[in-house]
Amino acid sequence: MLMRVAFSLDSVLVLSLCVFIVLESARAVPTEVKSRSKRYLKGYCNCQCGVVNRQQRVVGGNITKVNEFPWIAGISHGGTYHCGAALITRRHLLTAAHCINGFDFNELTVTLGDHDRLDLDRHYSIEVRGLRSVRKHEHFDKASFNNDIAILEMDSPVDFNHRIQPVCLPNDEFLDYAGRIGIIAGWGKTKEKGEISTVLRKVAVPVWSRRDCYNSGYGERKISENMFCAGYPEGGIDACQGDSGGPLQLSNSFGDMEIIGVVSWGRGCARKNLPGVYTKVVNYLHWVEESIEDECLCRNAARRF
């Protein structure tokens, strides 16, 4: 009996020592590692992002299926369509900084769940929101379009359904999309001197390597580390005026759509050796995380397990 009691006391001492070591080890973890882990675990809610209502493969200039990309939103100023945007939370949209630069955000509205802007019955299916706040990137340069990214906070949240869902942010483990095919969707002009489209259209464009982008007609000086090119060397297919702020998106290995770029700038539309230039979203993941504050993000397939 005495030996059993002594053994139990020793066990308690050993257990206490182990607990002490674990606690001290936790204190030794760098602050930035602990805070990042906390944000990662806290930042996702019980919903899925990037679910496409796909109907057919993308060919140049196709009209989309109704609500095929349920995160696409339109920004209007004074009732006139102005730019595109992408829904990333129940309250927040991602767009280009130049789309809101110089505007009073109280004069802007966003429309979600839209397809044909001339459809007389569209008010039954769309959601229209005012803006509570906007955050243009603090280092946006209107001359070079560097850091051309902004977050819009709507004045009230939306409910997710088959018509309105968020797009996924890119996985920060995968930085190079060169050679991948991305999809642009928007209500922009169908050609350089054409009219703004009344229906949502989509085109597929390949992402260029940084070297190829530098060797384009823009030259290396015009392309910052926060930009990438996408398009065809021969031209013919591209984003155009009115597509600004909208997403360039592609499917990840799990089939979810990620927004890897924001339509930013270009010389003309679909010109030879002058591809579209996009803001590289993966460079701004921490900035986006800070901008949405306590609002959670939906999980993509890679984060569901």
Secondary structure as the mmCIF struct_conf table of DSSP 4:
data_model
#
loop_
_struct_conf.conf_type_id
_struct_conf.id
_struct_conf.beg_label_comp_id
_struct_conf.beg_label_asym_id
_struct_conf.beg_label_seq_id
_struct_conf.end_label_comp_id
_struct_conf.end_label_asym_id
_struct_conf.end_label_seq_id
HELX_RH_AL_P HELX_RH_AL_P1 LEU A 2 ARG A 27
TURN_TY1_P TURN_TY1_P1 ALA A 28 ALA A 28
BEND BEND1 VAL A 29 VAL A 29
HELX_RH_AL_P HELX_RH_AL_P2 THR A 31 LYS A 42
BEND BEND2 GLY A 43 GLY A 43
STRN STRN1 TYR A 44 GLN A 48
BEND BEND3 GLN A 56 GLN A 56
TURN_TY1_P TURN_TY1_P2 GLY A 60 GLY A 61
STRN STRN2 ASN A 62 ILE A 63
HELX_LH_PP_P HELX_LH_PP_P1 THR A 64 LYS A 65
TURN_TY1_P TURN_TY1_P3 VAL A 66 ASN A 67
BEND BEND4 GLU A 68 PHE A 69
TURN_TY1_P TURN_TY1_P4 PRO A 70 TRP A 71
STRN STRN3 ILE A 72 HIS A 77
TURN_TY1_P TURN_TY1_P5 GLY A 78 GLY A 79
STRN STRN4 THR A 80 LEU A 87
BEND BEND5 THR A 89 ARG A 91
STRN STRN5 HIS A 92 THR A 95
HELX_RH_AL_P HELX_RH_AL_P3 ALA A 97 ILE A 100
TURN_TY1_P TURN_TY1_P6 ASN A 101 GLY A 102
HELX_RH_3T_P HELX_RH_3T_P1 PHE A 105 GLU A 107
STRN STRN6 LEU A 108 LEU A 112
BEND BEND6 GLY A 113 GLY A 113
BEND BEND7 HIS A 115 HIS A 115
STRN STRN7 ASP A 116 ASP A 116
TURN_TY1_P TURN_TY1_P7 ARG A 117 LEU A 118
TURN_TY1_P TURN_TY1_P8 LEU A 120 ASP A 121
HELX_RH_3T_P HELX_RH_3T_P2 ARG A 122 TYR A 124
TURN_TY1_P TURN_TY1_P9 SER A 125 SER A 125
STRN STRN8 GLU A 127 LYS A 136
TURN_TY1_P TURN_TY1_P10 GLU A 138 HIS A 139
TURN_TY1_P TURN_TY1_P11 LYS A 142 SER A 144
TURN_TY1_P TURN_TY1_P12 ASN A 146 ASN A 147
STRN STRN9 ALA A 150 MET A 154
BEND BEND8 ASP A 155 SER A 156
BEND BEND9 HIS A 162 ARG A 163
HELX_LH_PP_P HELX_LH_PP_P2 PRO A 166 VAL A 167
STRN STRN10 CYS A 168 CYS A 168
HELX_LH_PP_P HELX_LH_PP_P3 LEU A 169 ASN A 171
TURN_TY1_P TURN_TY1_P13 ASP A 172 GLU A 173
TURN_TY1_P TURN_TY1_P14 ALA A 178 GLY A 179
STRN STRN11 ILE A 181 GLY A 186
BEND BEND10 TRP A 187 TRP A 187
STRN STRN12 LYS A 189 LYS A 189
BEND BEND11 THR A 190 LYS A 191
TURN_TY1_P TURN_TY1_P15 GLU A 192 LYS A 193
BEND BEND12 GLY A 194 GLY A 194
HELX_LH_PP_P HELX_LH_PP_P4 GLU A 195 GLU A 195
STRN STRN13 ILE A 196 ILE A 196
HELX_LH_PP_P HELX_LH_PP_P5 SER A 197 SER A 197
BEND BEND13 THR A 198 THR A 198
STRN STRN14 VAL A 199 VAL A 199
STRN STRN15 ARG A 201 PRO A 206
STRN STRN16 VAL A 207 VAL A 207
HELX_LH_PP_P HELX_LH_PP_P6 TRP A 208 SER A 209
HELX_RH_AL_P HELX_RH_AL_P4 ARG A 210 TYR A 214
TURN_TY1_P TURN_TY1_P16 ASN A 215 ASN A 215
BEND BEND14 SER A 216 SER A 216
TURN_TY1_P TURN_TY1_P17 GLY A 217 TYR A 218
HELX_RH_3T_P HELX_RH_3T_P3 GLU A 220 LYS A 222
TURN_TY1_P TURN_TY1_P18 GLU A 225 ASN A 226
STRN STRN17 MET A 227 ALA A 230
BEND BEND15 GLY A 231 GLY A 231
TURN_TY1_P TURN_TY1_P19 PRO A 233 GLU A 234
BEND BEND16 GLY A 236 GLY A 236
TURN_TY1_P TURN_TY1_P20 GLN A 241 GLY A 242
TURN_TY1_P TURN_TY1_P21 SER A 244 GLY A 245
STRN STRN18 PRO A 247 SER A 251
TURN_TY1_P TURN_TY1_P22 SER A 253 PHE A 254
BEND BEND17 GLY A 255 GLY A 255
STRN STRN19 MET A 257 TRP A 265
BEND BEND18 ARG A 267 ALA A 270
STRN STRN20 ARG A 271 ARG A 271
TURN_TY1_P TURN_TY1_P23 LYS A 272 ASN A 273
STRN STRN21 LEU A 274 LEU A 274
STRN STRN22 GLY A 276 LYS A 280
HELX_RH_3T_P HELX_RH_3T_P4 VAL A 281 TYR A 284
HELX_RH_AL_P HELX_RH_AL_P5 LEU A 285 SER A 291
TURN_TY1_P TURN_TY1_P24 ILE A 292 ASP A 294
HELX_LH_PP_P HELX_LH_PP_P7 GLU A 295 CYS A 296
STRN STRN23 LEU A 297 ARG A 299
HELX_RH_3T_P HELX_RH_3T_P5 ALA A 301 ARG A 303
#
